[in-house]
Amino acid sequence: MTLPSFPSLTSLPAAEHAGLVAAPVAAALAAWPGAAEVAVVEIDPDLADTAAMSEAYDIPMTASGNCVVVAGARAGDERIAACVVRADTRADVNTLVRKMLDVRKASFLSMDRAVAETGMEYGGITPVGLPAEWRVLVHDALLDEPVVVLGSGVRRSKLLVPGRVLADLPGAEVVPDLGR
């Protein structure tokens, strides 16, 4: 099987290079059949932010997926979702995600809390290896991309995933127009 790649990056089998990803990501990859199609690439951690990485490594923004964590509450019950959207869009948090979570108000989880609860670094949070009780909402537009660049849980690497495989992530819900 050919690993997903970009000419400017060196792809390695993600499941075989656990030292390049956060511990929860490595554990998720070890348990997920789709991991055989996932590559990991080392990058300069100073270029981990999507725009900087895209420019430095000549990656189109449409091939990058940003993962943001959103929370809201209803009757004292907190509801959390990770939203993975194409990097040239923003998650429709105030309308679509709020309705999907069935909450009055949805907001981004604080950086400190997102880092603590995911076991991942800020700027590297990915839909692979999130807490099992969280919903994982995936922008349908990402499924059409041959290769999607995602965080790896750490800032010094990225995951490369065939877009279609995102629909098979544990707990994934494909959402039309999640990104606007």
OpenMM code with the backbone's topology and positions (N, CA, C; nanometers):
from openmm import Vec3, app, unit

residues = "MET THR LEU PRO SER PHE PRO SER LEU THR SER LEU PRO ALA ALA GLU HIS ALA GLY LEU VAL ALA ALA PRO VAL ALA ALA ALA LEU ALA ALA TRP PRO GLY ALA ALA GLU VAL ALA VAL VAL GLU ILE ASP PRO ASP LEU ALA ASP THR ALA ALA MET SER GLU ALA TYR ASP ILE PRO MET THR ALA SER GLY ASN CYS VAL VAL VAL ALA GLY ALA ARG ALA GLY ASP GLU ARG ILE ALA ALA CYS VAL VAL ARG ALA ASP THR ARG ALA ASP VAL ASN THR LEU VAL ARG LYS MET LEU ASP VAL ARG LYS ALA SER PHE LEU SER MET ASP ARG ALA VAL ALA GLU THR GLY MET GLU TYR GLY GLY ILE THR PRO VAL GLY LEU PRO ALA GLU TRP ARG VAL LEU VAL HIS ASP ALA LEU LEU ASP GLU PRO VAL VAL VAL LEU GLY SER GLY VAL ARG ARG SER LYS LEU LEU VAL PRO GLY ARG VAL LEU ALA ASP LEU PRO GLY ALA GLU VAL VAL PRO ASP LEU GLY ARG".split()
positions = [
    Vec3(0.0844, -0.1177, 0.0000),
    Vec3(0.0000, 0.0000, 0.0000),
    Vec3(0.0891, 0.1242, 0.0000),
    Vec3(0.0540, 0.2209, -0.0815),
    Vec3(0.1283, 0.3456, -0.0893),
    Vec3(0.0769, 0.4412, 0.0171),
    Vec3(0.1678, 0.4969, 0.0930),
    Vec3(0.1293, 0.5927, 0.1969),
    Vec3(0.0937, 0.7269, 0.1341),
    Vec3(0.0005, 0.8000, 0.1961),
    Vec3(-0.0279, 0.9345, 0.1478),
    Vec3(0.0967, 1.0209, 0.1618),
    Vec3(0.1163, 1.1121, 0.0669),
    Vec3(0.2386, 1.1922, 0.0712),
    Vec3(0.2205, 1.3244, -0.0013),
    Vec3(0.3156, 1.4116, 0.0213),
    Vec3(0.3358, 1.5354, -0.0530),
    Vec3(0.4836, 1.5398, -0.0864),
    Vec3(0.5202, 1.5943, -0.2027),
    Vec3(0.6611, 1.5935, -0.2439),
    Vec3(0.7570, 1.6599, -0.1454),
    Vec3(0.7090, 1.7577, -0.0692),
    Vec3(0.7968, 1.8320, 0.0205),
    Vec3(0.8157, 1.7665, 0.1575),
    Vec3(0.7507, 1.6509, 0.1796),
    Vec3(0.7547, 1.5846, 0.3101),
    Vec3(0.7899, 1.4365, 0.2945),
    Vec3(0.8507, 1.3795, 0.3966),
    Vec3(0.8861, 1.2375, 0.3951),
    Vec3(0.7848, 1.1596, 0.4775),
    Vec3(0.7055, 1.0771, 0.4101),
    Vec3(0.6005, 0.9991, 0.4765),
    Vec3(0.6557, 0.8716, 0.5376),
    Vec3(0.6134, 0.8457, 0.6614),
    Vec3(0.6471, 0.7229, 0.7331),
    Vec3(0.5165, 0.6600, 0.7797),
    Vec3(0.5090, 0.5270, 0.7933),
    Vec3(0.3864, 0.4652, 0.8445),
    Vec3(0.3608, 0.5109, 0.9890),
    Vec3(0.2501, 0.5785, 1.0107),
    Vec3(0.2210, 0.6369, 1.1421),
    Vec3(0.2147, 0.5309, 1.2517),
    Vec3(0.1545, 0.4170, 1.2226),
    Vec3(0.1396, 0.3131, 1.3245),
    Vec3(0.2739, 0.2551, 1.3688),
    Vec3(0.3755, 0.2704, 1.2856),
    Vec3(0.5078, 0.2167, 1.3174),
    Vec3(0.6018, 0.3218, 1.3774),
    Vec3(0.5542, 0.4446, 1.3906),
    Vec3(0.6389, 0.5536, 1.4418),
    Vec3(0.5679, 0.6278, 1.5549),
    Vec3(0.5318, 0.5532, 1.6574),
    Vec3(0.4579, 0.6088, 1.7707),
    Vec3(0.5322, 0.7228, 1.8391),
    Vec3(0.6634, 0.7252, 1.8306),
    Vec3(0.7413, 0.8311, 1.8928),
    Vec3(0.7241, 0.9669, 1.8274),
    Vec3(0.6610, 0.9706, 1.7108),
    Vec3(0.6402, 1.0972, 1.6402),
    Vec3(0.5029, 1.1582, 1.6663),
    Vec3(0.4196, 1.0896, 1.7458),
    Vec3(0.2842, 1.1384, 1.7731),
    Vec3(0.2589, 1.1378, 1.9233),
    Vec3(0.1543, 1.2062, 1.9664),
    Vec3(0.1169, 1.2065, 2.1084),
    Vec3(0.0715, 1.0667, 2.1500),
    Vec3(0.0860, 1.0348, 2.2773),
    Vec3(0.0510, 0.9019, 2.3289),
    Vec3(-0.0932, 0.8604, 2.2961),
    Vec3(-0.1946, 0.9486, 2.3127),
    Vec3(-0.3302, 0.9048, 2.2795),
    Vec3(-0.3475, 0.8762, 2.1296),
    Vec3(-0.2726, 0.9464, 2.0469),
    Vec3(-0.2788, 0.9246, 1.9022),
    Vec3(-0.2159, 0.7892, 1.8689),
    Vec3(-0.1019, 0.7595, 1.9297),
    Vec3(-0.0367, 0.6307, 1.9074),
    Vec3(-0.1283, 0.5161, 1.9496),
    Vec3(-0.1944, 0.5308, 2.0634),
    Vec3(-0.2854, 0.4261, 2.1118),
    Vec3(-0.4029, 0.4082, 2.0154),
    Vec3(-0.4573, 0.5176, 1.9666),
    Vec3(-0.5696, 0.5103, 1.8725),
    Vec3(-0.5269, 0.4462, 1.7410),
    Vec3(-0.4090, 0.4822, 1.6928),
    Vec3(-0.3594, 0.4240, 1.5680),
    Vec3(-0.3396, 0.2736, 1.5835),
    Vec3(-0.2905, 0.2307, 1.6991),
    Vec3(-0.2661, 0.0887, 1.7227),
    Vec3(-0.3958, 0.0073, 1.7205),
    Vec3(-0.5073, 0.0710, 1.7545),
    Vec3(-0.6351, 0.0003, 1.7631),
    Vec3(-0.7241, 0.0200, 1.6404),
    Vec3(-0.6872, 0.1075, 1.5488),
    Vec3(-0.7745, 0.1451, 1.4372),
    Vec3(-0.7301, 0.0788, 1.3077),
    Vec3(-0.8162, -0.0001, 1.2439),
    Vec3(-0.7793, -0.0644, 1.1173),
    Vec3(-0.7399, 0.0359, 1.0079),
    Vec3(-0.7962, 0.1544, 1.0087),
    Vec3(-0.7639, 0.2560, 0.9081),
    Vec3(-0.6229, 0.3097, 0.9184),
    Vec3(-0.5543, 0.2804, 1.0288),
    Vec3(-0.4193, 0.3340, 1.0516),
    Vec3(-0.3189, 0.2878, 0.9467),
    Vec3(-0.3450, 0.1775, 0.8816),
    Vec3(-0.2532, 0.1272, 0.7786),
    Vec3(-0.2386, 0.2260, 0.6635),
    Vec3(-0.3363, 0.3145, 0.6477),
    Vec3(-0.3335, 0.4128, 0.5393),
    Vec3(-0.2873, 0.5510, 0.5855),
    Vec3(-0.2420, 0.5619, 0.7092),
    Vec3(-0.2043, 0.6914, 0.7663),
    Vec3(-0.0524, 0.7034, 0.7726),
    Vec3(-0.0039, 0.8187, 0.7270),
    Vec3(0.1389, 0.8485, 0.7337),
    Vec3(0.1618, 0.9566, 0.8388),
    Vec3(0.2842, 0.9618, 0.8896),
    Vec3(0.3265, 1.0704, 0.9760),
    Vec3(0.4480, 1.1346, 0.9096),
    Vec3(0.4562, 1.2674, 0.9198),
    Vec3(0.5692, 1.3415, 0.8633),
    Vec3(0.6232, 1.4358, 0.9691),
    Vec3(0.7546, 1.4444, 0.9780),
    Vec3(0.8152, 1.5393, 1.0710),
    Vec3(0.8151, 1.6768, 1.0068),
    Vec3(0.7874, 1.7785, 1.0897),
    Vec3(0.7922, 1.9167, 1.0433),
    Vec3(0.8648, 2.0010, 1.1481),
    Vec3(0.8984, 2.1216, 1.1096),
    Vec3(0.9543, 2.2178, 1.2039),
    Vec3(0.8411, 2.2591, 1.2988),
    Vec3(0.8536, 2.2398, 1.4310),
    Vec3(0.7440, 2.2744, 1.5220),
    Vec3(0.7057, 2.4219, 1.5181),
    Vec3(0.7970, 2.5081, 1.4758),
    Vec3(0.7638, 2.6501, 1.4625),
    Vec3(0.6711, 2.6758, 1.3449),
    Vec3(0.6527, 2.5742, 1.2605),
    Vec3(0.5657, 2.5869, 1.1432),
    Vec3(0.4396, 2.5021, 1.1575),
    Vec3(0.4041, 2.4657, 1.2797),
    Vec3(0.2903, 2.3769, 1.3021),
    Vec3(0.1561, 2.4418, 1.2699),
    Vec3(0.1449, 2.5737, 1.2841),
    Vec3(0.0192, 2.6388, 1.2523),
    Vec3(-0.0091, 2.6232, 1.1034),
    Vec3(-0.1348, 2.6010, 1.0703),
    Vec3(-0.1732, 2.5615, 0.9353),
    Vec3(-0.1211, 2.6528, 0.8262),
    Vec3(-0.1402, 2.7823, 0.8402),
    Vec3(-0.0977, 2.8745, 0.7336),
    Vec3(0.0534, 2.8696, 0.7129),
    Vec3(0.1287, 2.8696, 0.8217),
    Vec3(0.2758, 2.8655, 0.8110),
    Vec3(0.3212, 2.7334, 0.7500),
    Vec3(0.2615, 2.6227, 0.7934),
    Vec3(0.2983, 2.4918, 0.7396),
    Vec3(0.2640, 2.4814, 0.5915),
    Vec3(0.1464, 2.5292, 0.5555),
    Vec3(0.1036, 2.5225, 0.4158),
    Vec3(0.1994, 2.5985, 0.3251),
    Vec3(0.2400, 2.7160, 0.3702),
    Vec3(0.3318, 2.7965, 0.2896),
    Vec3(0.4705, 2.7324, 0.2839),
    Vec3(0.5223, 2.6916, 0.3961),
    Vec3(0.6589, 2.6378, 0.4023),
    Vec3(0.6736, 2.5061, 0.3263),
    Vec3(0.5704, 2.4218, 0.3304),
    Vec3(0.5807, 2.2899, 0.2698),
    Vec3(0.4987, 2.2767, 0.1409),
    Vec3(0.4473, 2.3891, 0.0905),
    Vec3(0.3727, 2.3930, -0.0354),
    Vec3(0.2535, 2.2961, -0.0335),
    Vec3(0.1733, 2.3094, 0.0719),
    Vec3(0.0542, 2.2255, 0.0889),
    Vec3(-0.0677, 2.3163, 0.0684),
    Vec3(-0.1600, 2.2795, -0.0197),
    Vec3(-0.2795, 2.3626, -0.0366),
    Vec3(-0.3647, 2.3656, 0.0909),
    Vec3(-0.4226, 2.4802, 0.1208),
    Vec3(-0.5085, 2.4917, 0.2393),
    Vec3(-0.6262, 2.3943, 0.2311),
    Vec3(-0.6708, 2.3626, 0.1115),
    Vec3(-0.7828, 2.2696, 0.0966),
    Vec3(-0.7444, 2.1275, 0.1366),
    Vec3(-0.6152, 2.1005, 0.1463),
    Vec3(-0.5678, 1.9668, 0.1858),
    Vec3(-0.5346, 1.9597, 0.3339),
    Vec3(-0.5645, 2.0637, 0.4081),
    Vec3(-0.5369, 2.0648, 0.5521),
    Vec3(-0.6681, 2.0641, 0.6289),
    Vec3(-0.6706, 1.9878, 0.7366),
    Vec3(-0.7874, 1.9839, 0.8231),
    Vec3(-0.7539, 2.0405, 0.9592),
    Vec3(-0.8317, 2.1371, 1.0031),
    Vec3(-0.8144, 2.1942, 1.1367),
    Vec3(-0.9150, 2.1297, 1.2309),
    Vec3(-0.8691, 2.0972, 1.3499),
    Vec3(-0.9546, 2.0349, 1.4508),
    Vec3(-0.9738, 2.1331, 1.5659),
    Vec3(-1.0989, 2.1724, 1.5880),
    Vec3(-1.1316, 2.2607, 1.6999),
    Vec3(-1.2283, 2.1876, 1.7923),
    Vec3(-1.2161, 2.2153, 1.9212),
    Vec3(-1.3000, 2.1480, 2.0195),
    Vec3(-1.4017, 2.2481, 2.0736),
    Vec3(-1.5280, 2.2066, 2.0694),
    Vec3(-1.6402, 2.2930, 2.1048),
    Vec3(-1.7218, 2.2266, 2.2149),
    Vec3(-1.7754, 2.3076, 2.3057),
    Vec3(-1.8577, 2.2541, 2.4148),
    Vec3(-1.9797, 2.3417, 2.4372),
    Vec3(-2.0812, 2.2802, 2.4910),
    Vec3(-2.2021, 2.3489, 2.5320),
    Vec3(-2.2702, 2.2628, 2.6365),
    Vec3(-2.3736, 2.3161, 2.6986),
    Vec3(-2.4432, 2.2389, 2.8020),
    Vec3(-2.5931, 2.2513, 2.7848),
    Vec3(-2.6621, 2.1468, 2.8271),
    Vec3(-2.8078, 2.1443, 2.8298),
    Vec3(-2.8468, 2.0742, 2.9582),
    Vec3(-2.9233, 2.1427, 3.0420),
    Vec3(-2.9710, 2.0874, 3.1691),
    Vec3(-2.8565, 2.0297, 3.2533),
    Vec3(-2.7446, 2.1024, 3.2549),
    Vec3(-2.6313, 2.0613, 3.3349),
    Vec3(-2.5453, 1.9524, 3.2720),
    Vec3(-2.5845, 1.9045, 3.1560),
    Vec3(-2.5102, 1.7999, 3.0855),
    Vec3(-2.4191, 1.8642, 2.9809),
    Vec3(-2.2868, 1.8542, 3.0027),
    Vec3(-2.1930, 1.9121, 2.9068),
    Vec3(-2.1812, 1.8218, 2.7849),
    Vec3(-2.1774, 1.8846, 2.6676),
    Vec3(-2.1638, 1.8125, 2.5411),
    Vec3(-2.0448, 1.8693, 2.4665),
    Vec3(-1.9532, 1.7805, 2.4274),
    Vec3(-1.8295, 1.8229, 2.3616),
    Vec3(-1.8199, 1.7574, 2.2247),
    Vec3(-1.7718, 1.8350, 2.1285),
    Vec3(-1.7475, 1.7817, 1.9943),
    Vec3(-1.6172, 1.8376, 1.9410),
    Vec3(-1.5441, 1.7520, 1.8721),
    Vec3(-1.4275, 1.7959, 1.7951),
    Vec3(-1.4767, 1.8142, 1.6529),
    Vec3(-1.4504, 1.9293, 1.5972),
    Vec3(-1.4942, 1.9613, 1.4614),
    Vec3(-1.3713, 1.9680, 1.3717),
    Vec3(-1.3702, 1.8863, 1.2681),
    Vec3(-1.2580, 1.8838, 1.1749),
    Vec3(-1.3063, 1.9453, 1.0450),
    Vec3(-1.2518, 2.0630, 1.0127),
    Vec3(-1.2947, 2.1348, 0.8932),
    Vec3(-1.1765, 2.1620, 0.8017),
    Vec3(-1.2080, 2.1769, 0.6743),
    Vec3(-1.1039, 2.2127, 0.5786),
    Vec3(-1.0480, 2.3477, 0.6205),
    Vec3(-0.9163, 2.3618, 0.6113),
    Vec3(-0.8463, 2.4783, 0.6659),
    Vec3(-0.8821, 2.6105, 0.5986),
    Vec3(-0.9418, 2.6054, 0.4813),
    Vec3(-0.9822, 2.7307, 0.4169),
    Vec3(-1.1243, 2.7705, 0.4576),
    Vec3(-1.1771, 2.7036, 0.5614),
    Vec3(-1.3098, 2.7364, 0.6138),
    Vec3(-1.3020, 2.7476, 0.7660),
    Vec3(-1.4145, 2.7840, 0.8251),
    Vec3(-1.4266, 2.7869, 0.9711),
    Vec3(-1.5464, 2.7031, 1.0109),
    Vec3(-1.5355, 2.6360, 1.1234),
    Vec3(-1.6471, 2.5536, 1.1715),
    Vec3(-1.7671, 2.6437, 1.2007),
    Vec3(-1.8835, 2.6008, 1.1570),
    Vec3(-2.0073, 2.6740, 1.1811),
    Vec3(-2.0559, 2.6411, 1.3226),
    Vec3(-1.9865, 2.6986, 1.4206),
    Vec3(-2.0113, 2.6685, 1.5615),
    Vec3(-2.1436, 2.7260, 1.6094),
    Vec3(-2.1717, 2.8506, 1.5744),
    Vec3(-2.2871, 2.9197, 1.6309),
    Vec3(-2.4215, 2.8703, 1.5797),
    Vec3(-2.4237, 2.8051, 1.4660),
    Vec3(-2.5511, 2.7560, 1.4140),
    Vec3(-2.5513, 2.6039, 1.4058),
    Vec3(-2.4761, 2.5484, 1.3142),
    Vec3(-2.4811, 2.4049, 1.2871),
    Vec3(-2.4341, 2.3199, 1.4058),
    Vec3(-2.3176, 2.3490, 1.4591),
    Vec3(-2.2643, 2.2681, 1.5695),
    Vec3(-2.3509, 2.2856, 1.6940),
    Vec3(-2.3931, 2.4060, 1.7214),
    Vec3(-2.4798, 2.4317, 1.8372),
    Vec3(-2.6071, 2.3473, 1.8276),
    Vec3(-2.6665, 2.3434, 1.7089),
    Vec3(-2.7881, 2.2628, 1.6900),
    Vec3(-2.7587, 2.1139, 1.7021),
    Vec3(-2.6466, 2.0694, 1.6466),
    Vec3(-2.6123, 1.9270, 1.6546),
    Vec3(-2.5887, 1.8829, 1.7995),
    Vec3(-2.5309, 1.9714, 1.8793),
    Vec3(-2.5081, 1.9400, 2.0202),
    Vec3(-2.6345, 1.9595, 2.1037),
    Vec3(-2.7352, 2.0250, 2.0456),
    Vec3(-2.8604, 2.0562, 2.1137),
    Vec3(-2.8339, 2.1351, 2.2421),
    Vec3(-2.7603, 2.2473, 2.2220),
    Vec3(-2.7286, 2.3370, 2.3329),
    Vec3(-2.7677, 2.4792, 2.2945),
    Vec3(-2.7866, 2.5626, 2.3955),
    Vec3(-2.8223, 2.7025, 2.3693),
    Vec3(-2.7048, 2.7813, 2.3139),
    Vec3(-2.5858, 2.7510, 2.3674),
    Vec3(-2.4657, 2.8231, 2.3255),
    Vec3(-2.3501, 2.7244, 2.3172),
    Vec3(-2.2783, 2.7325, 2.2077),
    Vec3(-2.1587, 2.6500, 2.1921),
    Vec3(-2.0377, 2.7417, 2.1863),
    Vec3(-1.9321, 2.7045, 2.2544),
    Vec3(-1.8088, 2.7830, 2.2491),
    Vec3(-1.6888, 2.6919, 2.2452),
    Vec3(-1.5776, 2.7508, 2.2033),
    Vec3(-1.4542, 2.6739, 2.1959),
    Vec3(-1.4084, 2.6383, 2.3366),
    Vec3(-1.3640, 2.5158, 2.3529),
    Vec3(-1.3073, 2.4733, 2.4797),
    Vec3(-1.1796, 2.5532, 2.5033),
    Vec3(-1.1525, 2.5920, 2.6252),
    Vec3(-1.0311, 2.6686, 2.6529),
    Vec3(-0.9090, 2.5875, 2.6119),
    Vec3(-0.8035, 2.6570, 2.5748),
    Vec3(-0.6804, 2.5896, 2.5333),
    Vec3(-0.6298, 2.4976, 2.6437),
    Vec3(-0.6248, 2.5464, 2.7667),
    Vec3(-0.5734, 2.4657, 2.8771),
    Vec3(-0.6546, 2.3378, 2.8957),
    Vec3(-0.7847, 2.3512, 2.8886),
    Vec3(-0.8706, 2.2344, 2.9077),
    Vec3(-0.8588, 2.1374, 2.7892),
    Vec3(-0.8558, 2.1897, 2.6672),
    Vec3(-0.8426, 2.1032, 2.5490),
    Vec3(-0.7128, 2.0236, 2.5553),
    Vec3(-0.6051, 2.0887, 2.5929),
    Vec3(-0.4749, 2.0219, 2.6038),
    Vec3(-0.4792, 1.9162, 2.7144),
    Vec3(-0.5344, 1.9519, 2.8297),
    Vec3(-0.5395, 1.8589, 2.9429),
    Vec3(-0.6260, 1.7368, 2.9124),
    Vec3(-0.7409, 1.7574, 2.8512),
    Vec3(-0.8338, 1.6464, 2.8296),
    Vec3(-0.7977, 1.5592, 2.7103),
    Vec3(-0.7230, 1.6129, 2.6145),
    Vec3(-0.6842, 1.5321, 2.4984),
    Vec3(-0.5492, 1.4647, 2.5171),
    Vec3(-0.4643, 1.5210, 2.6028),
    Vec3(-0.3276, 1.4708, 2.6147),
    Vec3(-0.2434, 1.5097, 2.4944),
    Vec3(-0.2864, 1.6143, 2.4246),
    Vec3(-0.2175, 1.6609, 2.3040),
    Vec3(-0.1717, 1.8043, 2.3222),
    Vec3(-0.0762, 1.8455, 2.2398),
    Vec3(-0.0249, 1.9822, 2.2454),
    Vec3(-0.1175, 2.0767, 2.1700),
    Vec3(-0.1245, 2.2000, 2.2196),
    Vec3(-0.1995, 2.3027, 2.1481),
    Vec3(-0.1348, 2.3223, 2.0116),
    Vec3(-0.2156, 2.3260, 1.9090),
    Vec3(-0.1637, 2.3378, 1.7734),
    Vec3(-0.1411, 2.2032, 1.7086),
    Vec3(-0.1646, 2.0955, 1.7842),
    Vec3(-0.1460, 1.9616, 1.7299),
    Vec3(-0.2675, 1.8725, 1.7520),
    Vec3(-0.3744, 1.9292, 1.8100),
    Vec3(-0.4927, 1.8481, 1.8404),
    Vec3(-0.5505, 1.7907, 1.7113),
    Vec3(-0.5834, 1.6637, 1.7177),
    Vec3(-0.6274, 1.5886, 1.6012),
    Vec3(-0.7499, 1.5056, 1.6368),
    Vec3(-0.8297, 1.4664, 1.5386),
    Vec3(-0.9451, 1.3806, 1.5699),
    Vec3(-0.9075, 1.2358, 1.5997),
    Vec3(-0.7828, 1.2012, 1.5854),
    Vec3(-0.7360, 1.0644, 1.6118),
    Vec3(-0.6905, 1.0566, 1.7574),
    Vec3(-0.7595, 0.9781, 1.8383),
    Vec3(-0.7183, 0.9601, 1.9768),
    Vec3(-0.7867, 1.0508, 2.0772),
    Vec3(-0.8993, 1.1070, 2.0399),
    Vec3(-0.9737, 1.1926, 2.1331),
    Vec3(-1.0483, 1.1077, 2.2357),
    Vec3(-1.0919, 1.1697, 2.3460),
    Vec3(-1.1724, 1.0954, 2.4430),
    Vec3(-1.2941, 1.0316, 2.3743),
    Vec3(-1.3221, 0.9071, 2.4066),
    Vec3(-1.4264, 0.8288, 2.3392),
    Vec3(-1.5653, 0.8907, 2.3500),
    Vec3(-1.5899, 0.9651, 2.4565),
    Vec3(-1.7238, 1.0223, 2.4748),
    Vec3(-1.7474, 1.1489, 2.3918),
    Vec3(-1.6438, 1.2017, 2.3307),
    Vec3(-1.6590, 1.3212, 2.2474),
    Vec3(-1.7109, 1.2842, 2.1094),
    Vec3(-1.7967, 1.3691, 2.0559),
    Vec3(-1.8392, 1.3519, 1.9173),
    Vec3(-1.7271, 1.4027, 1.8263),
    Vec3(-1.7146, 1.3406, 1.7103),
    Vec3(-1.6150, 1.3823, 1.6116),
    Vec3(-1.6906, 1.4174, 1.4846),
    Vec3(-1.7016, 1.5462, 1.4582),
    Vec3(-1.7742, 1.5964, 1.3417),
    Vec3(-1.6738, 1.6277, 1.2312),
    Vec3(-1.6948, 1.5679, 1.1133),
    Vec3(-1.6006, 1.5811, 1.0026),
    Vec3(-1.6670, 1.6528, 0.8868),
    Vec3(-1.6046, 1.7589, 0.8424),
    Vec3(-1.6511, 1.8371, 0.7270),
    Vec3(-1.6528, 1.7471, 0.6040),
    Vec3(-1.7669, 1.7359, 0.5393),
    Vec3(-1.7803, 1.6467, 0.4238),
    Vec3(-1.6829, 1.6795, 0.3111),
    Vec3(-1.6438, 1.8052, 0.2966),
    Vec3(-1.5525, 1.8456, 0.1890),
    Vec3(-1.4157, 1.7784, 0.2012),
    Vec3(-1.3760, 1.7415, 0.3228),
    Vec3(-1.2461, 1.6767, 0.3418),
    Vec3(-1.2413, 1.5373, 0.2799),
    Vec3(-1.3546, 1.4708, 0.2704),
    Vec3(-1.3578, 1.3348, 0.2173),
    Vec3(-1.3176, 1.3290, 0.0700),
    Vec3(-1.3301, 1.4397, -0.0001),
    Vec3(-1.2950, 1.4451, -0.1424),
    Vec3(-1.1467, 1.4689, -0.1662),
    Vec3(-1.0728, 1.5024, -0.0615),
    Vec3(-0.9297, 1.5309, -0.0771),
    Vec3(-0.8503, 1.4001, -0.0819),
    Vec3(-0.7575, 1.3872, -0.1774),
    Vec3(-0.6768, 1.2653, -0.1831),
    Vec3(-0.5915, 1.2472, -0.0567),
    Vec3(-0.5398, 1.3577, -0.0038),
    Vec3(-0.4588, 1.3552, 0.1181),
    Vec3(-0.4981, 1.4745, 0.2042),
    Vec3(-0.5239, 1.4483, 0.3322),
    Vec3(-0.5562, 1.5544, 0.4272),
    Vec3(-0.4464, 1.5578, 0.5334),
    Vec3(-0.3962, 1.6771, 0.5617),
    Vec3(-0.2952, 1.6981, 0.6646),
    Vec3(-0.3681, 1.7313, 0.7943),
    Vec3(-0.3410, 1.6536, 0.8979),
    Vec3(-0.4018, 1.6741, 1.0298),
    Vec3(-0.2925, 1.6864, 1.1342),
    Vec3(-0.3286, 1.7365, 1.2501),
    Vec3(-0.2362, 1.7353, 1.3630),
    Vec3(-0.2039, 1.5913, 1.4014),
    Vec3(-0.0981, 1.5760, 1.4783),
    Vec3(-0.0560, 1.4431, 1.5239),
    Vec3(-0.0578, 1.4345, 1.6762),
    Vec3(-0.1074, 1.5404, 1.7394),
    Vec3(-0.1060, 1.5468, 1.8850),
    Vec3(0.0157, 1.6213, 1.9377),
    Vec3(0.1164, 1.6396, 1.8521),
    Vec3(0.2360, 1.7176, 1.8869),
    Vec3(0.2636, 1.8155, 1.7733),
    Vec3(0.3389, 1.9201, 1.8020),
    Vec3(0.3631, 2.0234, 1.7016),
    Vec3(0.4741, 1.9869, 1.6027),
    Vec3(0.5529, 1.8852, 1.6320),
    Vec3(0.6685, 1.8550, 1.5477),
    Vec3(0.6395, 1.7566, 1.4348),
    Vec3(0.5134, 1.7184, 1.4200),
    Vec3(0.4774, 1.6281, 1.3105),
    Vec3(0.3316, 1.6496, 1.2717),
    Vec3(0.2950, 1.5900, 1.1583),
    Vec3(0.1570, 1.5930, 1.1089),
    Vec3(0.1212, 1.4542, 1.0600),
    Vec3(-0.0069, 1.4249, 1.0607),
    Vec3(-0.0571, 1.3027, 1.0007),
    Vec3(-0.1037, 1.3339, 0.8592),
    Vec3(-0.0819, 1.2411, 0.7682),
    Vec3(-0.1354, 1.2495, 0.6329),
    Vec3(-0.2347, 1.1348, 0.6186),
    Vec3(-0.3579, 1.1694, 0.5842),
    Vec3(-0.4666, 1.0723, 0.5812),
    Vec3(-0.5426, 1.0863, 0.4497),
    Vec3(-0.5728, 0.9762, 0.3800),
    Vec3(-0.6624, 0.9873, 0.2646),
    Vec3(-0.7965, 1.0428, 0.3130),
    Vec3(-0.8498, 1.1429, 0.2458),
    Vec3(-0.9728, 1.2071, 0.2910),
    Vec3(-1.0853, 1.1100, 0.3210),
    Vec3(-1.1047, 1.0110, 0.2351),
    Vec3(-1.2146, 0.9154, 0.2522),
    Vec3(-1.2042, 0.8390, 0.3840),
    Vec3(-1.0822, 0.8215, 0.4360),
    Vec3(-1.0597, 0.7466, 0.5596),
    Vec3(-1.1130, 0.8222, 0.6816),
    Vec3(-1.1260, 0.9538, 0.6706),
    Vec3(-1.1770, 1.0322, 0.7840),
    Vec3(-1.3172, 0.9876, 0.8251),
    Vec3(-1.3960, 0.9411, 0.7299),
    Vec3(-1.5312, 0.8944, 0.7615),
    Vec3(-1.5276, 0.7688, 0.8471),
    Vec3(-1.4137, 0.6982, 0.8475),
    Vec3(-1.4011, 0.5735, 0.9230),
    Vec3(-1.3353, 0.5913, 1.0593),
    Vec3(-1.3021, 0.7159, 1.0955),
    Vec3(-1.2470, 0.7383, 1.2291),
    Vec3(-1.3476, 0.6916, 1.3338),
    Vec3(-1.3019, 0.6343, 1.4429),
    Vec3(-1.3956, 0.5942, 1.5480),
    Vec3(-1.4832, 0.7126, 1.5916),
    Vec3(-1.6129, 0.6920, 1.5856),
    Vec3(-1.7071, 0.7948, 1.6279),
    Vec3(-1.7316, 0.9073, 1.5286),
    Vec3(-1.6732, 0.9007, 1.4103),
    Vec3(-1.6865, 1.0109, 1.3136),
    Vec3(-1.8290, 1.0238, 1.2615),
    Vec3(-1.8713, 1.1486, 1.2496),
    Vec3(-1.9984, 1.1828, 1.1870),
    Vec3(-1.9659, 1.2810, 1.0750),
    Vec3(-1.9942, 1.2432, 0.9511),
    Vec3(-1.9686, 1.3317, 0.8383),
    Vec3(-2.0823, 1.4333, 0.8316),
    Vec3(-2.0445, 1.5621, 0.8274),
    Vec3(-2.1434, 1.6689, 0.8349),
    Vec3(-2.1310, 1.7601, 0.7130),
    Vec3(-2.2343, 1.7641, 0.6286),
    Vec3(-2.2321, 1.8573, 0.5158),
    Vec3(-2.2242, 2.0015, 0.5643),
    Vec3(-2.1407, 2.0788, 0.4965),
    Vec3(-2.1289, 2.2230, 0.5233),
    Vec3(-2.0860, 2.2570, 0.6660),
    Vec3(-2.0121, 2.1673, 0.7318),
    Vec3(-1.9617, 2.1959, 0.8668),
    Vec3(-1.8694, 2.3172, 0.8639),
    Vec3(-1.7913, 2.3289, 0.7571),
    Vec3(-1.7043, 2.4451, 0.7399),
    Vec3(-1.7684, 2.5431, 0.6455),
    Vec3(-1.7547, 2.6714, 0.6775),
    Vec3(-1.8139, 2.7761, 0.5912),
    Vec3(-1.7087, 2.8780, 0.5548),
] * unit.nanometer
topology = app.Topology()
chain = topology.addChain("A")
for resn in residues:
    res = topology.addResidue(resn, chain)
    for name in ("N", "CA", "C"):
        topology.addAtom(name, app.Element.getBySymbol(name[0]), res)
